[in-house]
């Protein structure tokens, strides 16, 4: 967490490393505070408020989120905070709808509402005012550090109109005083971004000087530049806006996962559940239950869970006991509420029950070259944007998300690789389910380059 005094109020940032977002708690003075774009697991906000001795009186949403479940309903239930959202959303839970020009006041501190459509049609930004003077901008997914958020999440039919709206929104925000601090929700690493270049202690002034999108004065050129920065995004994004509009199920009402014996897990898989192996990729490669997909538990676990596993299906976890709560928290943060249990006793219990297991070969760069010499294909599963940094000569590129969707269907013998090895292990698991002969390059393209082997650039 970070904090910054803003001429009276203090802005505390609460980063979410998993999804590369930041939410905020703003001390207003007189023992009051407001939250901005809180995530679903609100413990960070509650603990900070308790430490500061403040009452959270409002929770403001900049837009209807597609990448995480909103924590505003949770905060309202826990603290009595009033939920304030763009009026256009009209969510199915108690709230105050805000529109352009509204002002919410707490003594000499206020929040002014600015309509900033672009990332989404209903998007709002919030200007923190002290004695009527702008001191901070909570920009959500409009103006962000060195760029702007993407405008294609609503579908191709709206991308151009929203991109043009983003052009106008960014210029409106750039008219704020230079010293106004900039506090966006989305950050570098978020799949919501089009482009981003982080700046230390950003303000409207620093963004006006350094943000490439603010250097483009012509709307058509802006749209071309913005759209050129779009990459793919996780499939679960297509579901969370409606979850957030309807109002997520309170965490206290969700069924707790259960310890499941191997026979029960096998039965669940037969009924359509997915077994997610969240152990380190090397443990998965040595031995795992048949059809278990590797998604190593790390900050990116949530994003790849939401990309690989169909939204809404039951999920069983294979994970170390000490990290079970972490995996569950990240799954629920993106709306994966049907984590029904975990494999009790782990892979050893599965094997002792006589159920089928699999192993996946791991290889180093020299081993990968030998496998390719016998006819295998090097398969690069990184994002398209990563290719600019180099690729292995002769490798075929299919993003991990496209493999989920059935890509690389013609391949039968492959060596998967990514940046470090985790995503390519996930790809290897998906390909293994299809009967493909597969090995995973440990260390990814970094290991290849460190071995002095050639890259195409």
C-alpha positions as a Python dict, from the first residue, in 0.01 Angstrom:
ca = {
    (1, 'X'): (0, 0, 0),
    (2, 'X'): (107, 359, -61),
    (3, 'X'): (-15, 694, 61),
    (4, 'X'): (8, 1053, -53),
    (5, 'X'): (-109, 1369, 120),
    (6, 'X'): (-314, 1585, -115),
    (7, 'X'): (-344, 1924, 61),
    (8, 'X'): (-572, 1795, 334),
    (9, 'X'): (-703, 1455, 225),
    (10, 'X'): (-462, 1163, 207),
    (11, 'X'): (-485, 919, -81),
    (12, 'X'): (-391, 561, 2),
    (13, 'X'): (-332, 325, -290),
    (14, 'X'): (-421, -43, -255),
    (15, 'X'): (-253, -227, -543),
    (16, 'X'): (-372, -556, -687),
    (17, 'X'): (-62, -726, -823),
    (18, 'X'): (-266, -1013, -961),
    (19, 'X'): (-465, -801, -1206),
    (20, 'X'): (-236, -496, -1229),
    (21, 'X'): (-500, -262, -1090),
    (22, 'X'): (-506, -14, -805),
    (23, 'X'): (-797, 85, -583),
    (24, 'X'): (-790, 371, -338),
    (25, 'X'): (-895, 478, 9),
    (26, 'X'): (-914, 856, 48),
    (27, 'X'): (-908, 1009, 396),
    (28, 'X'): (-1142, 1308, 384),
    (29, 'X'): (-1074, 1440, 733),
    (30, 'X'): (-1311, 1437, 1031),
    (31, 'X'): (-1272, 1059, 1054),
    (32, 'X'): (-1431, 991, 713),
    (33, 'X'): (-1302, 810, 404),
    (34, 'X'): (-1420, 700, 61),
    (35, 'X'): (-1313, 403, -150),
    (36, 'X'): (-1254, 413, -525),
    (37, 'X'): (-1295, 97, -737),
    (38, 'X'): (-1246, -156, -454),
    (39, 'X'): (-1188, -520, -542),
    (40, 'X'): (-1417, -792, -410),
    (41, 'X'): (-1196, -903, -121),
    (42, 'X'): (-1213, -584, 80),
    (43, 'X'): (-995, -683, 375),
    (44, 'X'): (-725, -438, 263),
    (45, 'X'): (-969, -149, 274),
    (46, 'X'): (-1118, -254, 607),
    (47, 'X'): (-782, -309, 775),
    (48, 'X'): (-648, 23, 648),
    (49, 'X'): (-960, 208, 762),
    (50, 'X'): (-933, 45, 1104),
    (51, 'X'): (-564, 140, 1133),
    (52, 'X'): (-641, 499, 1036),
    (53, 'X'): (-947, 520, 1258),
    (54, 'X'): (-1177, 631, 975),
    (55, 'X'): (-1526, 532, 864),
    (56, 'X'): (-1576, 445, 497),
    (57, 'X'): (-1886, 644, 404),
    (58, 'X'): (-1893, 592, 28),
    (59, 'X'): (-1759, 360, -240),
    (60, 'X'): (-1728, 508, -589),
    (61, 'X'): (-1709, 307, -910),
    (62, 'X'): (-1560, 465, -1222),
    (63, 'X'): (-1719, 211, -1456),
    (64, 'X'): (-1871, -133, -1485),
    (65, 'X'): (-1564, -354, -1454),
    (66, 'X'): (-1491, -645, -1684),
    (67, 'X'): (-1168, -763, -1521),
    (68, 'X'): (-1260, -794, -1154),
    (69, 'X'): (-1563, -830, -932),
    (70, 'X'): (-1651, -501, -767),
    (71, 'X'): (-1612, -481, -391),
    (72, 'X'): (-1854, -192, -344),
    (73, 'X'): (-2149, -415, -242),
    (74, 'X'): (-1920, -592, 7),
    (75, 'X'): (-1810, -257, 152),
    (76, 'X'): (-2170, -141, 178),
    (77, 'X'): (-2264, -454, 372),
    (78, 'X'): (-1962, -431, 600),
    (79, 'X'): (-1956, -58, 671),
    (80, 'X'): (-2285, 95, 559),
    (81, 'X'): (-2102, 289, 288),
    (82, 'X'): (-2318, 436, 11),
    (83, 'X'): (-2236, 288, -328),
    (84, 'X'): (-2203, 550, -602),
    (85, 'X'): (-2188, 444, -965),
    (86, 'X'): (-2242, 586, -1313),
    (87, 'X'): (-2619, 632, -1337),
    (88, 'X'): (-2620, 467, -1680),
    (89, 'X'): (-2532, 132, -1520),
    (90, 'X'): (-2852, 112, -1313),
    (91, 'X'): (-2726, -189, -1113),
    (92, 'X'): (-2967, -421, -934),
    (93, 'X'): (-2858, -323, -581),
    (94, 'X'): (-2894, -8, -368),
    (95, 'X'): (-2685, 277, -508),
    (96, 'X'): (-2667, 644, -593),
    (97, 'X'): (-2641, 714, -964),
    (98, 'X'): (-2395, 984, -1070),
    (99, 'X'): (-2388, 1188, -1390),
    (100, 'X'): (-2159, 1447, -1541),
    (101, 'X'): (-2138, 1761, -1331),
    (102, 'X'): (-2253, 1605, -1005),
    (103, 'X'): (-2065, 1701, -692),
    (104, 'X'): (-2055, 1499, -370),
    (105, 'X'): (-1938, 1700, -69),
    (106, 'X'): (-1795, 1623, 275),
    (107, 'X'): (-1718, 1956, 439),
    (108, 'X'): (-1450, 2138, 240),
    (109, 'X'): (-1366, 1822, 44),
    (110, 'X'): (-1571, 1718, -257),
    (111, 'X'): (-1566, 1487, -556),
    (112, 'X'): (-1668, 1632, -891),
    (113, 'X'): (-1799, 1390, -1151),
    (114, 'X'): (-1675, 1405, -1511),
    (115, 'X'): (-1825, 1191, -1787),
    (116, 'X'): (-1531, 1026, -1966),
    (117, 'X'): (-1672, 763, -2205),
    (118, 'X'): (-1424, 556, -2403),
    (119, 'X'): (-1305, 255, -2209),
    (120, 'X'): (-1676, 190, -2150),
    (121, 'X'): (-1980, 398, -2254),
    (122, 'X'): (-2077, 488, -1898),
    (123, 'X'): (-1728, 570, -1770),
    (124, 'X'): (-1687, 846, -1511),
    (125, 'X'): (-1376, 1010, -1365),
    (126, 'X'): (-1368, 1172, -1023),
    (127, 'X'): (-1184, 1495, -942),
    (128, 'X'): (-1095, 1539, -575),
    (129, 'X'): (-1153, 1901, -476),
    (130, 'X'): (-1023, 2074, -163),
    (131, 'X'): (-1180, 2415, -104),
    (132, 'X'): (-1294, 2399, -466),
    (133, 'X'): (-945, 2335, -610),
    (134, 'X'): (-861, 2015, -802),
    (135, 'X'): (-596, 1810, -623),
    (136, 'X'): (-631, 1455, -759),
    (137, 'X'): (-797, 1276, -1047),
    (138, 'X'): (-927, 920, -1015),
    (139, 'X'): (-937, 835, -1382),
    (140, 'X'): (-1032, 466, -1380),
    (141, 'X'): (-970, 349, -1735),
    (142, 'X'): (-962, 681, -1921),
    (143, 'X'): (-636, 874, -1887),
    (144, 'X'): (-375, 639, -1740),
    (145, 'X'): (1, 650, -1702),
    (146, 'X'): (147, 695, -2046),
    (147, 'X'): (-161, 582, -2232),
    (148, 'X'): (-527, 494, -2208),
    (149, 'X'): (-743, 189, -2154),
    (150, 'X'): (-872, -13, -2445),
    (151, 'X'): (-1204, 62, -2612),
    (152, 'X'): (-1291, -273, -2769),
    (153, 'X'): (-1434, -460, -2470),
    (154, 'X'): (-1790, -384, -2582),
    (155, 'X'): (-1739, -550, -2919),
    (156, 'X'): (-1621, -449, -3265),
    (157, 'X'): (-1938, -256, -3347),
    (158, 'X'): (-1866, 2, -3075),
    (159, 'X'): (-1486, 15, -3090),
    (160, 'X'): (-1454, 310, -3326),
    (161, 'X'): (-1717, 526, -3157),
    (162, 'X'): (-1571, 455, -2814),
    (163, 'X'): (-1220, 526, -2940),
    (164, 'X'): (-1337, 865, -3062),
    (165, 'X'): (-1504, 924, -2728),
    (166, 'X'): (-1176, 831, -2558),
    (167, 'X'): (-999, 1096, -2766),
    (168, 'X'): (-1235, 1363, -2634),
    (169, 'X'): (-1229, 1230, -2276),
    (170, 'X'): (-849, 1237, -2253),
    (171, 'X'): (-840, 1593, -2377),
    (172, 'X'): (-1104, 1698, -2128),
    (173, 'X'): (-900, 1552, -1842),
    (174, 'X'): (-580, 1708, -1974),
    (175, 'X'): (-736, 2051, -1914),
    (176, 'X'): (-714, 2003, -1537),
    (177, 'X'): (-437, 2198, -1358),
    (178, 'X'): (-85, 2063, -1406),
    (179, 'X'): (-37, 1985, -1037),
    (180, 'X'): (-342, 1757, -1020),
    (181, 'X'): (-223, 1410, -916),
    (182, 'X'): (-326, 1124, -1146),
    (183, 'X'): (-459, 805, -985),
    (184, 'X'): (-583, 552, -1244),
    (185, 'X'): (-740, 216, -1168),
    (186, 'X'): (-578, 18, -1449),
    (187, 'X'): (-199, -11, -1459),
    (188, 'X'): (82, -158, -1665),
    (189, 'X'): (22, -531, -1704),
    (190, 'X'): (-357, -507, -1709),
    (191, 'X'): (-521, -661, -2014),
    (192, 'X'): (-755, -359, -2004),
    (193, 'X'): (-476, -138, -2133),
    (194, 'X'): (-411, -36, -2489),
    (195, 'X'): (-73, 127, -2422),
    (196, 'X'): (102, 244, -2107),
    (197, 'X'): (432, 395, -2000),
    (198, 'X'): (450, 434, -1622),
    (199, 'X'): (569, 766, -1479),
    (200, 'X'): (683, 825, -1122),
    (201, 'X'): (451, 1054, -921),
    (202, 'X'): (229, 1125, -1221),
    (203, 'X'): (28, 1443, -1254),
    (204, 'X'): (-180, 1595, -1529),
    (205, 'X'): (125, 1805, -1612),
    (206, 'X'): (362, 1511, -1650),
    (207, 'X'): (106, 1322, -1859),
    (208, 'X'): (52, 1619, -2086),
    (209, 'X'): (428, 1620, -2154),
    (210, 'X'): (494, 1245, -2175),
    (211, 'X'): (175, 1059, -2270),
    (212, 'X'): (208, 974, -2642),
    (213, 'X'): (-169, 976, -2689),
    (214, 'X'): (-189, 1334, -2566),
    (215, 'X'): (62, 1437, -2833),
    (216, 'X'): (-184, 1343, -3108),
    (217, 'X'): (-411, 1633, -3198),
    (218, 'X'): (-594, 1469, -3487),
    (219, 'X'): (-879, 1235, -3393),
    (220, 'X'): (-835, 982, -3675),
    (221, 'X'): (-464, 948, -3599),
    (222, 'X'): (-544, 901, -3230),
    (223, 'X'): (-789, 621, -3309),
    (224, 'X'): (-534, 443, -3529),
    (225, 'X'): (-266, 466, -3258),
    (226, 'X'): (-500, 353, -2981),
    (227, 'X'): (-641, 56, -3168),
    (228, 'X'): (-293, -53, -3275),
    (229, 'X'): (-212, -113, -2908),
    (230, 'X'): (-490, -366, -2852),
    (231, 'X'): (-395, -723, -2772),
    (232, 'X'): (-616, -1014, -2680),
    (233, 'X'): (-786, -1032, -2341),
    (234, 'X'): (-915, -1310, -2114),
    (235, 'X'): (-1247, -1468, -2202),
    (236, 'X'): (-1394, -1411, -1857),
    (237, 'X'): (-1413, -1039, -1940),
    (238, 'X'): (-1723, -1122, -2141),
    (239, 'X'): (-1913, -1216, -1824),
    (240, 'X'): (-1810, -985, -1541),
    (241, 'X'): (-1985, -668, -1654),
    (242, 'X'): (-2317, -845, -1613),
    (243, 'X'): (-2205, -998, -1282),
    (244, 'X'): (-2121, -650, -1156),
    (245, 'X'): (-2441, -501, -1292),
    (246, 'X'): (-2653, -768, -1127),
    (247, 'X'): (-2452, -751, -807),
    (248, 'X'): (-2207, -1028, -713),
    (249, 'X'): (-2302, -1291, -461),
    (250, 'X'): (-2177, -1183, -117),
    (251, 'X'): (-1865, -1376, -25),
    (252, 'X'): (-2024, -1488, 300),
    (253, 'X'): (-2298, -1664, 101),
    (254, 'X'): (-2065, -1872, -114),
    (255, 'X'): (-2028, -2239, -32),
    (256, 'X'): (-1691, -2326, 111),
    (257, 'X'): (-1483, -2571, -95),
    (258, 'X'): (-1457, -2923, 45),
    (259, 'X'): (-1183, -3181, 73),
    (260, 'X'): (-1265, -3427, -205),
    (261, 'X'): (-1125, -3777, -228),
    (262, 'X'): (-991, -3891, -566),
    (263, 'X'): (-1305, -4085, -658),
    (264, 'X'): (-1520, -3779, -591),
    (265, 'X'): (-1287, -3562, -800),
    (266, 'X'): (-1295, -3810, -1086),
    (267, 'X'): (-1674, -3810, -1072),
    (268, 'X'): (-1679, -3429, -1078),
    (269, 'X'): (-1452, -3428, -1383),
    (270, 'X'): (-1688, -3668, -1551),
    (271, 'X'): (-1969, -3419, -1488),
    (272, 'X'): (-1779, -3131, -1650),
    (273, 'X'): (-1559, -2992, -1372),
    (274, 'X'): (-1202, -2881, -1442),
    (275, 'X'): (-906, -2990, -1232),
    (276, 'X'): (-660, -2699, -1201),
    (277, 'X'): (-312, -2795, -1083),
    (278, 'X'): (-181, -2483, -911),
    (279, 'X'): (145, -2643, -793),
    (280, 'X'): (479, -2531, -937),
    (281, 'X'): (504, -2633, -1301),
    (282, 'X'): (788, -2878, -1233),
    (283, 'X'): (574, -3075, -988),
    (284, 'X'): (291, -3085, -1240),
    (285, 'X'): (526, -3204, -1514),
    (286, 'X'): (667, -3490, -1306),
    (287, 'X'): (325, -3635, -1226),
    (288, 'X'): (-31, -3509, -1240),
    (289, 'X'): (-382, -3654, -1267),
    (290, 'X'): (-494, -3711, -1622),
    (291, 'X'): (-658, -3397, -1765),
    (292, 'X'): (-524, -3171, -1487),
    (293, 'X'): (-432, -2835, -1640),
    (294, 'X'): (-131, -2652, -1500),
    (295, 'X'): (-192, -2293, -1390),
    (296, 'X'): (82, -2225, -1137),
    (297, 'X'): (-29, -2017, -838),
    (298, 'X'): (142, -1681, -885),
    (299, 'X'): (13, -1324, -931),
    (300, 'X'): (-103, -1403, -1285),
    (301, 'X'): (-305, -1706, -1166),
    (302, 'X'): (-636, -1519, -1177),
    (303, 'X'): (-595, -1392, -1534),
    (304, 'X'): (-499, -1730, -1675),
    (305, 'X'): (-763, -1916, -1478),
    (306, 'X'): (-1016, -1679, -1634),
    (307, 'X'): (-871, -1733, -1978),
    (308, 'X'): (-831, -2110, -1974),
    (309, 'X'): (-1121, -2246, -1767),
    (310, 'X'): (-1472, -2179, -1900),
    (311, 'X'): (-1658, -1926, -1689),
    (312, 'X'): (-1908, -2082, -1451),
    (313, 'X'): (-1790, -2443, -1460),
    (314, 'X'): (-1706, -2624, -1135),
    (315, 'X'): (-1337, -2613, -1046),
    (316, 'X'): (-1133, -2851, -831),
    (317, 'X'): (-792, -2734, -714),
    (318, 'X'): (-473, -2930, -670),
    (319, 'X'): (-273, -2696, -449),
    (320, 'X'): (-57, -2698, -137),
    (321, 'X'): (-266, -2669, 179),
    (322, 'X'): (-84, -2354, 288),
    (323, 'X'): (-180, -2175, -34),
    (324, 'X'): (-538, -2292, -73),
    (325, 'X'): (-689, -1970, 65),
    (326, 'X'): (-476, -1762, -174),
    (327, 'X'): (-593, -1961, -477),
    (328, 'X'): (-955, -1934, -367),
    (329, 'X'): (-928, -1558, -311),
    (330, 'X'): (-784, -1500, -659),
    (331, 'X'): (-1046, -1722, -822),
    (332, 'X'): (-1329, -1536, -651),
    (333, 'X'): (-1176, -1200, -735),
    (334, 'X'): (-1265, -1268, -1099),
    (335, 'X'): (-1601, -1430, -1029),
    (336, 'X'): (-1501, -1797, -1029),
    (337, 'X'): (-1741, -1881, -748),
    (338, 'X'): (-1777, -2253, -821),
    (339, 'X'): (-1449, -2374, -673),
    (340, 'X'): (-1612, -2682, -525),
    (341, 'X'): (-1311, -2830, -350),
    (342, 'X'): (-957, -2956, -362),
    (343, 'X'): (-801, -3294, -422),
    (344, 'X'): (-751, -3429, -71),
    (345, 'X'): (-417, -3606, -42),
    (346, 'X'): (-289, -3460, -367),
    (347, 'X'): (-148, -3651, -659),
    (348, 'X'): (-26, -3936, -438),
    (349, 'X'): (-379, -4009, -323),
    (350, 'X'): (-492, -3999, -685),
    (351, 'X'): (-226, -4250, -788),
    (352, 'X'): (-295, -4476, -491),
    (353, 'X'): (-660, -4482, -594),
    (354, 'X'): (-552, -4635, -923),
    (355, 'X'): (-663, -4338, -1130),
    (356, 'X'): (-471, -4245, -1447),
    (357, 'X'): (-177, -4005, -1428),
    (358, 'X'): (36, -3829, -1684),
    (359, 'X'): (380, -3670, -1706),
    (360, 'X'): (507, -3403, -1942),
    (361, 'X'): (868, -3380, -2050),
    (362, 'X'): (1066, -3071, -1955),
    (363, 'X'): (1358, -2971, -2168),
    (364, 'X'): (1640, -2722, -2186),
    (365, 'X'): (1736, -2536, -2506),
    (366, 'X'): (1975, -2807, -2629),
    (367, 'X'): (1713, -3072, -2563),
    (368, 'X'): (1454, -2866, -2748),
    (369, 'X'): (1680, -2852, -3053),
    (370, 'X'): (1714, -3230, -3048),
    (371, 'X'): (1337, -3272, -3022),
    (372, 'X'): (1287, -3035, -3315),
    (373, 'X'): (1544, -3232, -3515),
    (374, 'X'): (1321, -3537, -3486),
    (375, 'X'): (1032, -3338, -3634),
    (376, 'X'): (868, -3153, -3347),
    (377, 'X'): (751, -2793, -3384),
    (378, 'X'): (859, -2511, -3152),
    (379, 'X'): (536, -2347, -3038),
    (380, 'X'): (552, -1991, -2906),
    (381, 'X'): (246, -1924, -2688),
    (382, 'X'): (328, -1567, -2580),
    (383, 'X'): (115, -1262, -2653),
    (384, 'X'): (159, -1113, -2998),
    (385, 'X'): (305, -795, -2847),
    (386, 'X'): (593, -995, -2699),
    (387, 'X'): (722, -1108, -3038),
    (388, 'X'): (890, -775, -3099),
    (389, 'X'): (1152, -873, -2840),
    (390, 'X'): (1256, -1174, -3045),
    (391, 'X'): (1142, -1525, -3130),
    (392, 'X'): (1305, -1860, -3190),
    (393, 'X'): (1375, -1911, -3561),
    (394, 'X'): (1123, -2140, -3725),
    (395, 'X'): (886, -2132, -3429),
    (396, 'X'): (514, -2123, -3486),
    (397, 'X'): (322, -1861, -3290),
    (398, 'X'): (-18, -1938, -3139),
    (399, 'X'): (-118, -1735, -2832),
    (400, 'X'): (-217, -1939, -2528),
    (401, 'X'): (-567, -1793, -2551),
    (402, 'X'): (-598, -1923, -2907),
    (403, 'X'): (-490, -2270, -2798),
    (404, 'X'): (-772, -2259, -2544),
    (405, 'X'): (-1006, -2184, -2834),
    (406, 'X'): (-878, -2480, -3036),
    (407, 'X'): (-579, -2330, -3214),
    (408, 'X'): (-281, -2539, -3327),
    (409, 'X'): (-522, -2825, -3399),
    (410, 'X'): (-296, -2964, -3672),
    (411, 'X'): (8, -3016, -3447),
    (412, 'X'): (97, -3355, -3304),
    (413, 'X'): (451, -3312, -3168),
    (414, 'X'): (554, -2982, -3010),
    (415, 'X'): (789, -2803, -2772),
    (416, 'X'): (599, -2523, -2602),
    (417, 'X'): (767, -2206, -2480),
    (418, 'X'): (679, -1864, -2342),
    (419, 'X'): (871, -1603, -2144),
    (420, 'X'): (964, -1823, -1847),
    (421, 'X'): (776, -2154, -1869),
    (422, 'X'): (450, -2113, -1676),
    (423, 'X'): (217, -2022, -1963),
    (424, 'X'): (377, -2282, -2186),
    (425, 'X'): (312, -2543, -1916),
    (426, 'X'): (-56, -2446, -1932),
    (427, 'X'): (-43, -2480, -2309),
    (428, 'X'): (127, -2818, -2274),
    (429, 'X'): (-154, -2937, -2048),
    (430, 'X'): (-420, -2826, -2295),
    (431, 'X'): (-239, -2996, -2582),
    (432, 'X'): (-186, -3309, -2376),
    (433, 'X'): (-564, -3332, -2331),
    (434, 'X'): (-587, -3357, -2711),
    (435, 'X'): (-334, -3637, -2729),
    (436, 'X'): (-47, -3421, -2857),
    (437, 'X'): (309, -3528, -2780),
    (438, 'X'): (452, -3229, -2595),
    (439, 'X'): (757, -3104, -2406),
    (440, 'X'): (793, -2774, -2224),
    (441, 'X'): (1098, -2548, -2256),
    (442, 'X'): (1194, -2455, -1900),
    (443, 'X'): (1305, -2095, -1870),
    (444, 'X'): (1135, -2009, -2197),
    (445, 'X'): (1287, -1780, -2452),
    (446, 'X'): (1508, -1627, -2183),
    (447, 'X'): (1683, -1961, -2135),
    (448, 'X'): (1721, -1996, -2513),
    (449, 'X'): (1887, -1656, -2542),
    (450, 'X'): (2105, -1717, -2235),
    (451, 'X'): (2234, -2034, -2403),
    (452, 'X'): (2364, -1819, -2690),
    (453, 'X'): (2115, -1957, -2940),
    (454, 'X'): (1986, -1736, -3221),
    (455, 'X'): (1669, -1528, -3217),
    (456, 'X'): (1474, -1364, -3497),
    (457, 'X'): (1397, -998, -3431),
}
